[in-house]
Structure formats: C-alpha cells, structure tokens
Amino acid sequence: MDREARLREVVKAALEHPVYREKLKGLSPEEVSLETLQTLPLTTREEWVAYLRENPRPPEGASLMHLTPSPLMGWMPEYLSQEDLRYQAEALAAHYRRLGLVGKKVLVAFSYHVFAGGWLFHQALWRAGNLVFPHGPGEAGRIAEIGQTYGFDVLVTNPSFALKVGQAGGRFPLLLAGGEPFTSVPGFREKVEALLGGVALDAYGTSELGIVAGETMAKDGLWEIPEMAILEVLDPETLKPVADGEKGELVVTALSRTLMPMLRFRTGDLAIAERREGLTVLPRGVFGRTDAMVKVKGVKLYPTELSPILAGFGLDPRGFQVVLERKLEGTDKLVLRLKGEKVPPGLMEAIQKATGLRVDEVELVGEIAGPLVEDRRF
Amino acid sequence: MDREARLREVVKAALEHPVYREKLKGLSPEEVSLETLQTLPLTTREEWVAYLRENPRPPEGASLMHLTPSPLMGWMPEYLSQEDLRYQAEALAAHYRRLGLVGKKVLVAFSYHVFAGGWLFHQALWRAGNLVFPHGPGEAGRIAEIGQTYGFDVLVTNPSFALKVGQAGGRFPLLLAGGEPFTSVPGFREKVEALLGGVALDAYGTSELGIVAGETMAKDGLWEIPEMAILEVLDPETLKPVADGEKGELVVTALSRTLMPMLRFRTGDLAIAERREGLTVLPRGVFGRTDAMVKVKGVKLYPTELSPILAGFGLDPRGFQVVLERKLEGTDKLVLRLKGEKVPPGLMEAIQKATGLRVDEVELVGEIAGPLVEDRRF
C-alpha cells in the first residue's frame, strides 16, 4: 500500500474539516509527504472537544458512532464513514494476517456497547478470515469454559481481565491485549502467559485513532502498523522529534479516518521512539503520561511513568506522590512518597534506570491524598 | 432477486450438512421450487441440539458465532460464514430500504454480546446506509438524553424497554421493536407510540433464522421478508398448511443461512397465516406457542395465546392456568384459573373471540403454581 497517497487523502479531508480548515489554510495535499508531515500543525483532544461540544450531531456520511468518556465534555462522540470503516478493517486485517491470524477462532471480551473497543478488534480479525465470537466483557468463568468447549485459539481483552480468565481455568494459545498498561509493567506479561498457557501480545490504540501499534510474535516492542497510522514521538516542550531511545509524547496521524481526520494528534501518552526497518517502534510500549511532566535537576521527569514500575514490584500503581523540594545548597531534592510498609529491594535502582534520576528520599505512608506532584521549590 | 435460485443454494448446502444428509437423500436441488418446498421434511430445534451437542466446535468456514440460551443444552451455538453474513446484511437491508430507512440515525439498544440480537439489526441498517450507534441494552435515561443530543431518528429495542426509554423522556420518530410479544398484545403499540412520540413497528426473528418478518409503515401485520425467508403456517398435528386466517405453527426456511441451513424449521411459535401479494403475512404477529396445544370440545386451544390477551387487559401474562374437566354429560369443561381479584369486563369475550372457545368457569386465585394446563379429563 502507498502510505503517502493515503496520507494525502487524509490531509485532503482535513482541509475541508472545520477543525483543520484554518490551521491548514494554503496547504496543498500534493506538498505533503511522509518526510514533510512534521511541518504540519499538531492537534489536541481539547481542540476536538471544543468543536464537538458545539457540533455534537453526526456529520454527513457518518455510518458508525461510538462514545468515549471525556472528562471535558462527559462523552466525546466518534464518527466513521462506511469508507473509513472498510479501510480500517482492511488495514488492520493486514496486520493480523502478518501475525498469522487467519482461520483462527477468536473470542473478543472487550465491550461492543457504546465504546469502540470490541469493534476495533472484531472487524479486522473477521476481515482477516477468522471466526470471531463477540462475547463482551466479564464472566471470566464462562469464557474459560467456552474457550475449551469450542476450541478457541485467541482471547482478545485487557491483560488484567485475562488474568482473571486464567485464574478461572481459561487456557488460550494467544492473547491479544490492549486497553491498559501491559508490557510496560515488568513481569506482567510473564504472569499472564503462565496463567493462560500461551503467548500474550500488546497493542496500542484509542477510540479516536483505532489500533495504531502492535507487537509481533518477536515481542520486541509496539510496531507502528503502517496501514493504520504514522507515529511520531516528540519532546512535549519543544515539539520536535526526540532522538532514538529518548522519551517523549506519542503523536499519531491516523490513516484510517477521513470523516474525523486525526492529523498529528497529541495523545499525551509517554513512549520511547526507535526507528527500525523504516517504521517507528515503541520498545517499552506506552508507559505514562506527558501532561504531568516536571523538570528535576534539569531532567524531564514523567511521574506517571513510575506507575508500571511500582506495579512490577507488586505495589499499588497509583500509590505514590512525587514531592520536589529545594535543598539548602539550592539544588532540587526528589522525594518519593510511597504507600507501603517497606521499600522493595531493587525498586530505587529500577526508578533510576527508567527516569535517569536518583530518588533522594523515600517517605512511606499509609494513604495517598492530593495531587501526583507536590512542587515546593518555587 | 430470485428467491427460487437462492432456495436451491440453501438446499444444496443442506444436502451436504450432517443434520440433513440422510433426510434429504436422493433429492436433487433442481427439483426444489417455492411450490414443492412443502414436500421437504421439517426440522426441529431438537434435531439441531442433538447434533450440536456432539459437534459443538465451529464448522469449517465459520466467521461469526453467537450463543443462544437453550434449555436443552445450556447454550446453543450459531455459526455464519462470511458469505452468509454478507447475504443476510444485504437481504435485510433491502427490507429497511423499502421502509425508507436510508440516511437515518439509528440507536440499537439490543445486546451485541454473546447473543445475535444487536448484530441482526445493526448490520442490515448499516448496510442500508444509516448511521448506527451500537449502544447495547439498559441505561434508559442515558438513551433518552443521547437521542436528543445527537438527534437520533430510530430506536431499536424490545417494546418493554422502549417504554422505559419513553418514561425517561426519550422521544424517537420510529421504534423498530422485536424480541418479545408486541403487536399481539392489544393496546401495547398505542402505549409505546404515545410515550415515544413516534411510530412503532414490530418484527419477528430468532438467532437461528435472522429477522424473517417485519411490519411496514401500514402496520398491517408481519410480512415475510422475501429475501430473508420463506414462511409457512402449518397445523401442528397434521403438518399441512392451514387455511388463510387459521392458526398454526410458524415454519421458516431461512434464505440467509448456508453454513447452518435452516430448512422448514419448526419455530413452535403460533401465528395466523394470510397470503397477500404473493407473500405470507402474519396479521396478528406471533402470539403464542404451539407446543402446549390441547383439544377442547374438538377445537385446538393454544393456552399461551391467552398471555397477550391478559397483558392487553393489564393482567400478568403468566398469571393463569387452563384446567380441563369432564362435565357430567361427558362434554369438556374449560376452567380458567386466573391470578387476580376480579375478571376485567370484556376479557371473556376477547378470549372467546381469539380461541373460538367459551370459558365455562373462572376461578380467581392469589398465586399460580403448577403447569400451564391441568387436564383432568382422562
């Protein structure tokens, strides 16, 4: 497939969309290429919310609608045209075909109601030539039983529910996971795989974008799905691409959407960029948010990045706070307030390795209250 | 479309299916026509259950699976091929296009999880060129709000939930109902229409068959959907077609299924047959079951037929029993045991009109226990 030609189609659609019309004024789709994409303006969820709040009703040509909970507007609608849906199913089917998912029996335990979750996986896996059973969420025991009775090969759900299915006796040769931090949590994949008795693969997607990155059987990071999207990882301050191996904000241009074009959409999600075989790969998956970033000792600290690390050490992923103080000599002091009774051995080293910052002091507490970051420096 | 050609394709598929192979031995699909269909053997749910119990796993070519609760085997699976699904969506889309349902905004409140319900409506309405929002069941208040915010034209759900949506303030120009007795309950449609502020249409379908009959805007009964199925109404004793206006068992040959062919499938549902414009019409909808039929004074009585009549008089549709006794002079005595404190005026006349039988005695009781029919005659 010609990604560049498809990108131009998406840009053409964006030029006619109220969210982009002004921003892209004067741009000719012919000028746009995979290389020059970086010169186009970025888009935020807030821009979309502002537009949809004024224009909630389905646009002309809408054929499928979903809602995503949005703290900003209650529910944010997403609309796809028939053509978008066909494109998306085929594009993602190509990814599943490359994974060898053809002629398999797939049980989808994501919801098909209101949310896009189940649909995103269902339509592509169906199109790739698999049997799909739209089970929906919950009922781990029933899923375990159905898996065996009907000989299912693949379970599609989030990793924490997959654990429940495994605990209920469910065994699946393959898990396609998504919807929550997974491979970014050390040891999580191994636990899920041991329980389900198969291979577990991670993927990344959102309702607005579709599924845009996924693992291969090599389990070597989330690969950009070339038919679905163009991924960039940018420094959230300078908005320039970060160097290979550097952290930054995942920015996605969806190739599957023309009715609600998503051009250089800032996800707010934290990832590390790598280029391999001409594609962007996220070797550590998606492991935090960029929107709470603070600078400590001149280094960018993304506090939410600590969540998967804590989870990997068996701690509550939300049970922490970052407290920043000024030392007497004027330098920054990094205090980690931690819900727990003791500091698991190796935790501090893991945090230092991930963030590049040494924690100066740990404060163990019974409960956490207040914001993620308490900045007492200024 | 050429129904006869499609029927032959279905018969051809049946000839190769274990459920039919023996029954249809020696038959040539070329001999089969709309007229000679009646000479083919009937099929029951029990035959399918017996087969599926031994062979639960998806057959070769299965692309979508659903489960229906089955008292006989817990869950009964249904399988469709990609081709079946495409045929079904297009066939039913033709019906919705005839209803003028093109370019509308449709909210589906049937479940898409495990059951076929939501899918049956969704795919056809989508294919006909409508915007479909797969909402799923429940949340009447939210549906009322969404209906208004996004300007939905059509609500798809069962009539009792539609009432709740109406009570929560929901207003929809059109309701496509199904899944439970509706137009067979006197006054039910009027109540739903008054609450929702629009037109309410009934439909009939099952997981094994798809949606096979539906009302038109003329509200003059459930019409056979010619692309989807061939309907017959048979005397459940003689298994011969009943005369126009006579009650009998609805028997359906699905034109949309080849992977699990449904040839002259005995639904066990009670309907009245009429022929209009070359199609079978069920003027009173589907209003009871044939499997509890008893003969009273030489007349076939279908006790479940009383349910919609009781509901129409505001009584509990399950709050009754039929007691049959022998009068001293040897003739049958029909006693109706009724949960209630008094007999609503007009009820006895309505029952006599529907069943052709006069109730000899009414026994009012506080609770109903035991079987539907208590036959003390023999």
Boltz contact constraints between the chains, C-beta under 6 A:
constraints:
  - contact:
      token1: [A, 56]
      token2: [B, 149]
      max_distance: 6.0
  - contact:
      token1: [A, 56]
      token2: [B, 150]
      max_distance: 6.0
  - contact:
      token1: [A, 57]
      token2: [B, 150]
      max_distance: 6.0
  - contact:
      token1: [A, 57]
      token2: [B, 151]
      max_distance: 6.0
  - contact:
      token1: [A, 58]
      token2: [B, 105]
      max_distance: 6.0
  - contact:
      token1: [A, 58]
      token2: [B, 131]
      max_distance: 6.0
  - contact:
      token1: [A, 62]
      token2: [B, 131]
      max_distance: 6.0
  - contact:
      token1: [A, 63]
      token2: [B, 131]
      max_distance: 6.0
  - contact:
      token1: [A, 65]
      token2: [B, 131]
      max_distance: 6.0
  - contact:
      token1: [A, 65]
      token2: [B, 133]
      max_distance: 6.0
  - contact:
      token1: [A, 105]
      token2: [B, 58]
      max_distance: 6.0
  - contact:
      token1: [A, 112]
      token2: [B, 112]
      max_distance: 6.0
  - contact:
      token1: [A, 112]
      token2: [B, 134]
      max_distance: 6.0
  - contact:
      token1: [A, 113]
      token2: [B, 136]
      max_distance: 6.0
  - contact:
      token1: [A, 114]
      token2: [B, 135]
      max_distance: 6.0
  - contact:
      token1: [A, 131]
      token2: [B, 58]
      max_distance: 6.0
  - contact:
      token1: [A, 131]
      token2: [B, 62]
      max_distance: 6.0
  - contact:
      token1: [A, 131]
      token2: [B, 63]
      max_distance: 6.0
  - contact:
      token1: [A, 131]
      token2: [B, 65]
      max_distance: 6.0
  - contact:
      token1: [A, 133]
      token2: [B, 65]
      max_distance: 6.0
  - contact:
      token1: [A, 134]
      token2: [B, 112]
      max_distance: 6.0
  - contact:
      token1: [A, 135]
      token2: [B, 114]
      max_distance: 6.0
  - contact:
      token1: [A, 136]
      token2: [B, 113]
      max_distance: 6.0
  - contact:
      token1: [A, 149]
      token2: [B, 56]
      max_distance: 6.0
  - contact:
      token1: [A, 150]
      token2: [B, 56]
      max_distance: 6.0
  - contact:
      token1: [A, 150]
      token2: [B, 57]
      max_distance: 6.0
  - contact:
      token1: [A, 151]
      token2: [B, 57]
      max_distance: 6.0
